[in-house]
Amino acid sequence: MKNTAELFEWKGTTCVKLTAGAYEAWVANEIGSNVIRFRDNENCIEFFRFNPKNTADAIKKSPEVWGLPTLYLPNRFADGVLRASDAVYHLPVNEKEPYNNHIHGFLHKRAHEVLEFSSDDNCAWVKTRYVYDEKDEFFEYLPVRFTVEYTFTLSEQGLEQNIRFLNTDGVKVLPMSLASHTTISAPFVDGGKEEDIRLTVPIGKRCELNERCLPTEQLKVPNMHDLEYRNGSKHPVLQVVDNEMYIGECTKLDGEDFHGIIAEDVASGKKICYEVSEEYGFWIIWNDRGFNHFFCPEPMTAMIDAPNLKLPADVTGYREIKPGDTFETHERFFTKLS
């Protein structure tokens, strides 16, 4: 089957549709370069939360809970404060009492530009970009210029996402914490049952959170509840999973180390495999109270509220990108059969 890359309109927004082998991916550049649909047509697997009756406007109203949104700056900053090494920024408090935090940033809400899309005998791809400067309304809160580029590559090996930040400011460091708010469909196999889903997450210590969903800075040894992630027995839906944050480690896939998570439909043996680069040192798992037909294993490069914590940066994962320097991450999604 020929690999393809084509521009099309879906309910009022532009997308680039990639096809390769049995896989099909829709990249919505106008919704933060969100992969609003990714499917293995041969194995009848719908990776991400997608509803054909939905509209682009509906997704734009809540882009965090559809498809594969990229968050910068992700999760929560206490009272909207972000303490970088060369400045203190006051972000808008958009999470009301009792939390009183800034949450999730802005990048996933912006319209990005398509730089190119094409295909060859090996794969199909699309590149997108967003230039952040004074034209962005968020700039009054975070006045540090940067450019971010996304490359989505689809092949018989699955979907790869590469994200590259370039600090173009010339003076200030760019605070860096990045996450994918990955919404996995439940069930993800056509005709499957939610009760048949099991999730494996290679957890280390648990990062304890307080009532505001902020770290207490206590790292806890995993208990029996936590170890369900490690041993692959965790049922990620039909029960509440509320912002459970862990230091990430490695699991095994086909006998090899695997830095990622695995979701399995145990009735069919079909698996979603989600591999991330080493920059993603943390996992947060969340499922919107458990009964909305999706769950979110979220890889993060840094802890919640990381730049404000007293813990050292090599523990929190917080980074700063110097002027002219870059920061790059990589993810891959693919299916397997048991």
C-alpha positions as CSV (number, residue, x, y, z in Angstrom):
1,M,0.0,0.0,0.0
2,K,1.4,3.4,-0.9
3,N,2.2,5.9,1.9
4,T,0.4,9.2,1.6
5,A,0.3,12.7,3.1
6,E,-2.6,15.0,2.2
7,L,-4.2,18.2,3.4
8,F,-7.9,18.1,4.1
9,E,-10.6,19.9,6.1
10,W,-12.3,18.3,9.0
11,K,-15.4,20.1,10.3
12,G,-13.9,23.5,9.9
13,T,-10.2,22.9,10.7
14,T,-7.3,21.9,8.5
15,C,-5.6,18.6,9.1
16,V,-2.8,16.6,7.4
17,K,-3.8,13.0,7.0
18,L,-0.9,10.5,7.0
19,T,-1.3,6.9,5.9
20,A,1.4,4.2,6.0
21,G,0.8,0.4,6.1
22,A,-2.2,-0.2,8.3
23,Y,-1.8,3.1,10.2
24,E,-3.7,6.4,9.7
25,A,-3.0,9.7,11.6
26,W,-4.7,13.1,11.4
27,V,-2.6,16.0,12.6
28,A,-4.7,19.1,13.3
29,N,-2.2,22.0,13.0
30,E,-4.8,24.6,13.9
31,I,-5.4,22.8,17.2
32,G,-1.9,22.9,18.6
33,S,-0.5,20.2,16.2
34,N,-2.8,17.8,18.0
35,V,-3.0,14.2,16.6
36,I,-6.8,14.2,16.8
37,R,-7.0,10.7,15.3
38,F,-4.6,7.8,15.1
39,R,-5.8,4.3,14.0
40,D,-4.5,0.9,13.2
41,N,-7.1,-0.1,10.6
42,E,-5.9,-3.7,10.2
43,N,-6.2,-4.5,13.9
44,C,-9.2,-2.2,14.5
45,I,-7.4,-0.1,17.2
46,E,-8.4,3.5,17.9
47,F,-5.5,4.9,19.9
48,F,-6.7,8.3,21.0
49,R,-10.0,9.7,22.3
50,F,-11.9,10.5,19.1
51,N,-15.6,10.9,18.3
52,P,-16.7,11.2,14.6
53,K,-19.7,13.2,15.8
54,N,-17.5,15.8,17.4
55,T,-16.6,19.1,15.9
56,A,-13.3,21.1,15.7
57,D,-14.9,23.8,17.8
58,A,-15.7,21.3,20.5
59,I,-12.2,20.1,20.6
60,K,-10.8,23.6,20.7
61,K,-12.9,24.3,23.8
62,S,-11.2,21.4,25.7
63,P,-8.1,20.4,23.7
64,E,-6.6,18.8,26.7
65,V,-9.0,15.8,26.6
66,W,-8.9,14.9,22.9
67,G,-6.3,13.2,20.8
68,L,-2.6,13.8,21.5
69,P,-2.2,17.4,22.9
70,T,1.3,18.7,23.8
71,L,1.3,20.9,26.9
72,Y,3.7,23.8,27.5
73,L,3.8,24.6,30.4
74,P,2.2,21.5,31.7
75,N,0.3,20.8,34.9
76,R,0.2,23.2,37.8
77,F,2.2,26.1,39.1
78,A,1.3,27.2,42.6
79,D,-0.5,30.6,42.6
80,G,0.7,31.1,39.0
81,V,4.3,31.7,40.1
82,L,7.2,30.3,38.0
83,R,10.6,31.0,39.5
84,A,13.3,30.8,36.8
85,S,17.0,31.4,37.5
86,D,16.9,34.9,35.9
87,A,13.3,36.0,36.5
88,V,10.1,35.3,38.4
89,Y,7.0,35.0,36.2
90,H,3.4,35.4,37.3
91,L,1.2,33.3,35.1
92,P,-2.6,33.7,35.1
93,V,-4.4,31.7,37.8
94,N,-6.8,29.7,35.7
95,E,-7.6,26.9,38.2
96,K,-9.9,28.3,40.9
97,E,-10.2,27.5,44.6
98,P,-9.3,25.4,46.3
99,Y,-6.4,24.9,43.9
100,N,-5.5,28.4,42.9
101,N,-2.9,27.4,40.3
102,H,-2.0,28.1,36.8
103,I,-2.6,24.9,34.7
104,H,-1.5,23.6,31.3
105,G,-0.1,26.7,29.6
106,F,-1.1,27.8,26.1
107,L,0.7,25.9,23.3
108,H,-2.0,23.3,22.7
109,K,-4.5,26.1,22.1
110,R,-2.6,27.9,19.4
111,A,-3.0,27.6,15.6
112,H,0.3,26.2,14.3
113,E,1.6,26.5,10.7
114,V,2.3,23.6,8.4
115,L,5.8,23.8,7.0
116,E,5.7,20.7,4.8
117,F,4.1,17.4,4.3
118,S,5.0,14.5,1.9
119,S,5.6,10.8,1.6
120,D,7.9,8.3,0.1
121,D,8.3,4.5,0.0
122,N,9.4,4.4,3.6
123,C,7.0,6.8,5.4
124,A,4.7,9.8,5.4
125,W,5.4,12.9,7.4
126,V,4.3,16.4,8.3
127,K,6.2,19.3,9.9
128,T,4.5,22.1,11.8
129,R,5.8,25.2,13.7
130,Y,4.7,27.8,16.2
131,V,6.6,31.0,16.7
132,Y,6.1,32.5,20.2
133,D,6.7,36.2,20.6
134,E,5.0,39.5,21.4
135,K,2.1,38.6,19.1
136,D,0.9,35.9,21.5
137,E,-1.4,37.1,24.3
138,F,0.4,35.0,26.8
139,F,3.7,36.9,26.2
140,E,2.8,39.5,28.9
141,Y,3.1,36.7,31.4
142,L,6.1,34.8,29.9
143,P,8.1,37.3,27.8
144,V,10.7,34.8,26.4
145,R,10.7,34.2,22.7
146,F,11.0,30.7,21.3
147,T,10.1,28.6,18.2
148,V,8.8,25.1,18.5
149,E,8.8,22.6,15.6
150,Y,7.0,19.3,15.4
151,T,7.7,16.4,13.0
152,F,5.2,13.6,12.8
153,T,6.4,10.5,10.9
154,L,4.1,7.6,10.1
155,S,5.5,4.2,8.9
156,E,4.8,0.5,9.3
157,Q,6.6,1.0,12.7
158,G,3.9,3.3,13.9
159,L,3.7,7.0,14.6
160,E,6.7,9.1,15.8
161,Q,6.4,12.6,17.2
162,N,9.6,14.7,17.5
163,I,9.3,18.1,19.3
164,R,12.1,20.7,19.1
165,F,12.2,24.0,21.1
166,L,14.7,26.7,20.1
167,N,15.2,29.6,22.5
168,T,15.2,32.7,20.2
169,D,15.1,35.3,22.9
170,G,18.8,36.3,22.9
171,V,18.8,37.3,26.6
172,K,16.6,35.1,28.9
173,V,16.6,31.4,29.6
174,L,13.5,29.5,28.6
175,P,11.9,27.5,31.4
176,M,11.3,24.0,30.2
177,S,8.7,21.5,31.3
178,L,6.9,19.6,28.6
179,A,4.2,16.9,28.6
180,S,1.8,15.0,26.3
181,H,-1.7,14.9,27.7
182,T,-2.2,11.6,25.9
183,T,-5.9,10.6,25.9
184,I,-6.2,6.8,25.1
185,S,-9.6,5.6,24.1
186,A,-11.4,3.2,26.3
187,P,-12.1,0.7,24.8
188,F,-9.4,1.1,22.2
189,V,-10.2,-2.1,20.3
190,D,-13.4,-1.9,18.1
191,G,-16.1,-3.9,19.9
192,G,-13.9,-4.3,23.0
193,K,-14.9,-3.8,26.7
194,E,-13.4,-1.3,29.1
195,E,-13.2,-3.9,31.8
196,D,-10.7,-5.8,29.7
197,I,-8.1,-3.0,29.6
198,R,-4.9,-3.4,31.6
199,L,-2.1,-0.8,31.9
200,T,1.6,-1.2,32.5
201,V,3.5,1.8,33.7
202,P,7.2,1.5,34.7
203,I,6.9,3.4,38.0
204,G,9.6,4.2,40.5
205,K,8.8,6.2,43.6
206,R,5.5,8.0,43.9
207,C,5.5,11.8,44.1
208,E,3.1,12.6,46.9
209,L,0.7,15.5,46.1
210,N,-1.3,17.7,48.5
211,E,-4.9,18.8,48.4
212,R,-4.0,21.4,45.7
213,C,-2.5,18.7,43.5
214,L,1.0,20.1,44.2
215,P,4.0,18.1,45.3
216,T,4.7,17.8,49.0
217,E,8.3,17.0,48.0
218,Q,8.0,13.6,49.6
219,L,8.9,10.6,47.4
220,K,7.2,7.5,48.6
221,V,8.1,3.8,48.1
222,P,5.3,2.3,46.0
223,N,2.6,0.5,47.9
224,M,0.4,-2.4,46.6
225,H,-1.9,0.1,44.8
226,D,1.0,1.6,43.0
227,L,2.6,-1.7,42.1
228,E,-0.4,-2.6,40.0
229,Y,1.1,-0.3,37.4
230,R,4.4,-2.0,37.5
231,N,3.1,-5.5,37.2
232,G,0.6,-4.7,34.5
233,S,-2.6,-5.4,36.4
234,K,-3.8,-1.8,36.7
235,H,-7.4,-1.3,35.5
236,P,-7.2,2.3,34.2
237,V,-10.9,3.0,33.8
238,L,-14.2,2.4,35.6
239,Q,-12.6,3.6,38.8
240,V,-11.2,7.0,39.7
241,V,-7.5,7.6,38.9
242,D,-6.7,11.1,40.0
243,N,-3.3,12.6,39.2
244,E,-1.1,9.8,40.3
245,M,2.5,11.0,39.7
246,Y,5.6,8.7,39.6
247,I,9.2,8.8,38.7
248,G,9.5,6.8,35.5
249,E,11.7,3.8,35.0
250,C,11.9,1.0,32.3
251,T,9.7,-2.0,31.8
252,K,10.2,-4.9,29.4
253,L,8.8,-5.5,25.9
254,D,9.8,-8.7,24.1
255,G,12.6,-9.1,26.6
256,E,14.1,-5.7,25.9
257,D,14.2,-2.6,28.0
258,F,11.2,-0.3,27.1
259,H,10.9,3.3,28.3
260,G,7.2,3.7,28.0
261,I,3.8,2.3,28.8
262,I,1.8,-0.6,27.5
263,A,-2.0,-0.8,27.4
264,E,-3.5,-4.2,26.6
265,D,-7.0,-5.5,25.7
266,V,-6.6,-8.8,27.5
267,A,-9.6,-10.4,25.7
268,S,-7.9,-10.0,22.3
269,G,-4.3,-9.7,23.2
270,K,-4.0,-6.4,21.3
271,K,-1.6,-3.8,22.7
272,I,-0.9,-0.1,22.4
273,C,2.8,0.6,23.0
274,Y,3.8,4.1,23.8
275,E,7.6,4.7,23.9
276,V,9.1,8.0,25.1
277,S,12.6,9.5,25.1
278,E,14.7,9.7,28.2
279,E,13.8,13.4,28.7
280,Y,10.4,12.2,29.9
281,G,11.3,11.3,33.5
282,F,7.8,11.2,35.0
283,W,4.4,9.7,34.5
284,I,1.1,11.1,35.7
285,I,-2.0,8.9,35.3
286,W,-5.5,10.5,35.2
287,N,-8.9,9.4,33.9
288,D,-11.4,12.2,34.5
289,R,-13.3,10.2,37.2
290,G,-13.1,7.0,35.3
291,F,-16.3,6.9,33.3
292,N,-15.7,9.1,30.3
293,H,-14.2,6.4,28.1
294,F,-10.6,7.4,28.1
295,F,-7.5,7.4,30.3
296,C,-4.5,9.6,30.3
297,P,-0.9,8.2,30.9
298,E,0.9,11.5,30.7
299,P,4.7,11.6,30.2
300,M,6.3,14.7,31.7
301,T,9.9,16.0,31.5
302,A,9.5,17.6,35.0
303,M,7.4,17.3,38.1
304,I,4.4,19.4,38.7
305,D,5.5,22.9,39.9
306,A,9.1,21.8,39.3
307,P,10.9,25.3,39.2
308,N,9.3,26.2,42.5
309,L,10.3,23.1,44.5
310,K,13.2,22.9,46.9
311,L,14.3,19.6,45.5
312,P,17.3,19.7,43.1
313,A,16.8,19.9,39.4
314,D,18.2,16.5,38.8
315,V,15.3,15.2,40.9
316,T,12.5,17.4,39.6
317,G,13.5,17.3,36.0
318,Y,13.3,21.1,35.6
319,R,15.5,22.5,32.8
320,E,16.3,25.9,31.4
321,I,17.2,26.4,27.8
322,K,19.9,29.1,27.2
323,P,19.5,31.6,24.4
324,G,20.3,30.0,21.1
325,D,20.1,26.4,22.5
326,T,17.5,23.7,21.8
327,F,15.6,21.1,23.7
328,E,14.2,18.0,21.9
329,T,12.0,15.1,22.8
330,H,10.7,12.0,21.0
331,E,7.7,9.7,21.2
332,R,6.5,6.6,19.3
333,F,3.2,4.8,19.2
334,F,2.6,1.3,17.8
335,T,0.6,-1.8,18.2
336,K,1.5,-5.4,19.0
337,L,-0.4,-8.7,19.3
338,S,0.2,-11.1,22.2
